[in-house]
Amino acid sequence: MSDTRYNGWANYETWAVALWIDNEEPTYHYRCLLARQAIDVYELSQTLKAWVERLAPDLGASLFSDLLNAALSEVDWYEIAEHWYAEAHEDDEVDNELNNE
C-alpha cells in the first residue's frame, strides 16, 4: 500500500487548497473568521468547500472545467477544517479551564 499523503496533507489537492488560502492575506483572514465562527469542524468543512467552489471560475463545459472539478472533488475539506478549527479555538480550552477554577 502506497502512501498518498502530500506534505503532511491527505493529497496534493488538499495541500494546494490549504496553501493558497493561507498564502494570500485576504483569504487567510477570511478563513480565520470562518473558523472562529464555525460551530464545529463539519460545519467549517462545508463552509470552506462552498466558499472555494464560489471562487472557482466559470469555464463552461470544457476539458478544463472537468479537470478543475475533478481536482476539487479530491480535496479533503474535513482535514483542512480540522486544522483551522483547532487553530482558531485553541485558546477556548485555556479560557474554559480558567473559568472552571
VEXTOR-969870 format. One record per residue: residue in one letter; x, z, y of N, C-alpha, C, CB in turn. Coordinates in steps of 0.02 Angstrom, whole numbers, padded with zeros to 5 digits, always signed. Each point is the difference from the previous one (the first is absolute). Glycine has a CB too. Example, Ala and Ser with C-alpha at 12.3 -4.5 7.8 and 13.67 -1.06 7.14 Angstrom:
A+00660+00390-00284-00045+00000+00059+00045+00000+00060-00095+00062-00059 S+00077-00098+00112+00042+00003+00059-00039+00037+00055+00059-00108-00032 
! end
This chain:
M+00042+00000-00059-00042+00000+00059+00045+00000+00062-00093+00061-00062 S+00081-00108+00107+00042-00005+00059-00032+00039+00059+00042-00112-00039 D+00002+00138+00081-00022+00037+00058-00015-00051+00055+00068+00103-00033 T-00129-00103+00058-00019-00048+00052+00000+00032+00070-00068-00061-00084 R+00092+00123+00090+00001+00033+00065+00049-00036+00046-00029+00112-00054 Y+00016-00107+00118+00043-00033+00049+00015+00050+00056-00049-00115-00028 N+00113+00132+00036+00022+00047+00051-00043+00064+00001+00041-00097+00068 G-00058+00121-00127-00038+00062-00006-00075-00008+00004+00096+00054+00050 W-00120-00114-00038-00072-00014+00004-00024-00036-00063+00007-00006+00126 A-00072+00003-00135-00030-00029-00061+00024-00071-00013-00099+00072+00019 N+00108-00111+00034+00021-00070-00007+00022-00026+00068-00080-00018-00098 Y+00102-00043+00100+00024-00030+00062-00055-00002+00053+00080-00068-00066 E-00140+00048+00046-00055-00007+00047-00017+00067+00035-00045-00094-00071 T+00045+00148+00032-00014+00066+00027+00055+00021+00048-00062+00031-00104 W+00124-00042+00084+00057+00015+00042-00003-00039+00066+00068+00024-00102 A-00083-00088+00098-00001-00043+00060-00054+00023+00049+00042-00096-00069 V-00101+00112+00045-00054+00024+00044+00021+00065+00034-00087-00056-00073 A+00111+00104+00034+00021+00064+00028+00056-00009+00051-00034+00057-00107 L+00082-00099+00090+00057-00013+00045-00022-00030+00066+00073-00016-00100 W-00113-00036+00098-00020-00034+00061-00043+00044+00044+00006-00108-00060 I-00050+00147+00031-00042+00045+00040+00043+00054+00032-00098-00022-00076 D+00145+00049+00039+00043+00053+00027+00052-00025+00050-00016+00060-00106 N+00035-00124+00103+00053-00026+00043-00024-00027+00067+00061-00027-00103 E-00125+00022+00112-00028-00023+00064-00032+00061+00033-00020-00119-00043 E+00043+00136+00103-00023+00062+00032-00076+00006+00007+00107-00001+00062 P-00142-00051-00039-00073+00008+00007-00035+00012-00068+00005-00073+00101 T+00016+00037-00152-00032+00009-00065+00020+00067-00031-00002-00124-00017 Y+00062+00146+00030+00022+00066-00025-00044+00055+00031+00118-00043-00014 H-00128+00041+00079-00040+00051+00032-00073-00003-00023+00076-00005+00100 Y-00101-00055-00110-00070-00006-00023-00007+00026-00071-00015-00100+00074 R+00063+00086-00117-00005+00025-00069+00006+00076-00001+00049-00107-00043 C-00010+00136+00088+00004+00073+00005-00067+00029+00020+00121-00008+00031 L-00154-00024+00016-00066+00022+00021-00050-00005-00057+00026-00037+00117 L-00026-00019-00152-00046-00008-00057+00013+00053-00053-00004-00123+00021 A+00067+00136-00035+00017+00050-00052-00022+00069+00021+00097-00069-00035 R-00090+00085+00099-00018+00066+00024-00076+00010-00001+00102+00001+00073 Q-00139-00054-00060-00073+00004+00002-00033-00006-00068+00006-00048+00113 A+00030+00024-00162-00029-00011-00067-00020+00066-00033+00070-00104-00012 I-00125+00101-00023-00025+00059-00037+00042+00012-00062-00116-00022+00042 D+00137-00032-00075+00040+00005-00060+00040-00064-00010-00084+00079-00052 V+00125-00080+00000+00044-00057-00014-00041-00063-00016+00088+00080-00042 Y-00141-00073+00003-00040-00058-00018-00029-00033+00062-00027+00052-00111 E-00002-00012+00155-00029-00028+00062+00054-00037+00040-00087+00092+00003 L+00145-00061+00003+00055-00032+00036+00020-00066-00033+00040+00113+00038 S-00037-00114-00104+00020-00061-00035-00049-00057+00015+00054+00069-00091 Q-00118-00054+00092-00050-00051+00014+00002-00022+00073-00072+00048-00091 T+00084-00001+00136+00006-00016+00071+00060-00044+00013-00056+00108+00029 L+00113-00092-00061+00061-00040+00008-00011-00071-00026+00069+00103-00010 K-00099-00108-00047-00012-00066-00030-00044-00043+00046+00010+00050-00115 A-00064-00021+00140-00046-00036+00045+00036-00020+00064-00098+00062-00049 W+00139-00017+00076+00037-00014+00061+00047-00059-00009-00008+00120+00031 V+00048-00119-00084+00048-00054-00011-00037-00066-00014+00083+00083-00046 E-00138-00080+00010-00038-00061-00014-00028-00030+00065-00029+00044-00114 R+00009+00000+00161-00024-00025+00065+00057-00033+00040-00088+00090+00001 L+00149-00065-00010+00058-00027+00036+00022-00068-00028+00036+00117+00026 A-00053-00131-00088+00023-00062-00032-00028-00061+00036+00007+00060-00111 P+00034-00111+00120-00024-00060+00033-00050-00038-00043+00108-00008+00062 D-00154-00027-00030-00047-00042-00037+00034-00067-00012-00101+00058+00052 L+00119-00070-00113+00036-00061-00018-00046-00052-00031+00102+00067-00017 G-00167-00052+00016-00046-00045-00031+00013-00004-00075-00009-00066+00106 A-00022+00019-00138+00011-00010-00072+00064-00041-00007-00125+00005-00027 S+00177+00028+00001+00064-00035-00005+00045+00035-00051-00010-00038+00119 L+00063+00006-00136+00051+00029-00043+00025+00064+00030+00033-00114-00042 F-00020+00114+00107+00029+00059+00033-00050+00058+00004+00073-00077+00066 S-00135+00061-00058-00052+00052-00001-00003+00033-00069-00066-00062+00088 D+00068+00021-00140-00002+00027-00068+00061+00044-00014-00064-00102-00037 L+00123+00080+00060+00061+00039-00010-00003+00066+00039+00064-00106-00019 L-00088+00104+00080-00006+00061+00040-00048+00049-00034+00025-00065+00105 N-00082+00040-00127-00049+00044-00033+00026+00027-00066-00091-00066+00053 A+00130+00026-00089+00029+00024-00062+00050+00056+00013-00015-00114-00050 A+00056+00105+00102+00049+00052+00016-00035+00064+00022+00082-00088+00035 L-00133+00083+00007-00036+00060+00023-00036+00035-00057-00014-00054+00111 S-00006+00016-00161-00035+00031-00057+00048+00041-00044-00082-00095+00001 E+00147+00085+00007+00050+00038-00038+00021+00065+00034+00039-00109-00045 V-00058+00117+00108+00020+00060+00037-00034+00061-00030+00016-00068+00106 D+00023+00120-00116-00027+00064-00024-00017+00042+00062+00069-00004-00109 W-00129-00006+00134-00023+00033+00061+00000+00075-00008-00069-00100+00027 Y+00052+00123-00086-00003+00073-00012+00069+00031+00005-00100-00017-00074 E+00150-00017+00048+00068+00027+00005+00023+00006+00073+00026-00051-00112 I-00039+00000+00151+00017+00003+00071-00037+00058+00033+00021-00125+00003 A-00085+00130-00017-00042+00052+00030+00025+00070-00020-00097-00078-00001 E+00118+00086-00062+00026+00065-00022+00059+00022+00043-00037-00025-00117 H+00083-00020+00129+00060+00016+00040-00019+00017+00072+00068-00076-00072 W-00109+00034+00101-00016+00009+00070-00047+00059+00012+00016-00122+00016 Y-00062+00135-00062-00045+00057+00005+00040+00065-00005-00096-00067-00050 A+00141+00070+00002+00041+00060-00009+00042+00013+00062+00004-00020-00124 E+00025-00032+00152+00041+00007+00060-00043+00025+00059+00076-00092-00041 A-00135+00064+00049-00043+00018+00056-00028+00070-00006-00029-00120+00011 H+00025+00146-00072-00032+00065-00011+00049+00053-00025-00105-00060-00025 E+00170+00047+00030+00048+00049-00025-00003+00066+00037+00073-00095-00033 D-00090+00093+00096-00005+00062+00039-00064+00039-00016+00068-00054+00090 D-00118+00020-00118-00063+00033-00016+00010+00059-00048-00059-00108+00017 E+00102+00098-00067+00011+00053-00049+00033+00061+00033+00012-00087-00091 V+00035+00075+00135+00034+00055+00035-00051+00036+00044+00110-00062-00001 D-00152+00024+00038-00051+00031+00042-00049+00041-00041+00012-00095+00081 N-00032+00069-00139-00046+00037-00043+00031+00065-00026-00053-00109-00034 E+00117+00106+00017+00034+00060-00024+00005+00052+00055+00065-00070-00081 L-00050+00048+00141+00005+00046+00057-00067+00032+00016+00095-00068+00045 N-00148+00029-00050-00068+00025+00014-00024+00049-00053-00024-00106+00059 N+00050+00100-00120-00021+00044-00055+00039+00065-00002-00032-00101-00064 E+00082+00108+00105+00041+00061-00001-00033+00056+00038+00102-00069-00009 
! end
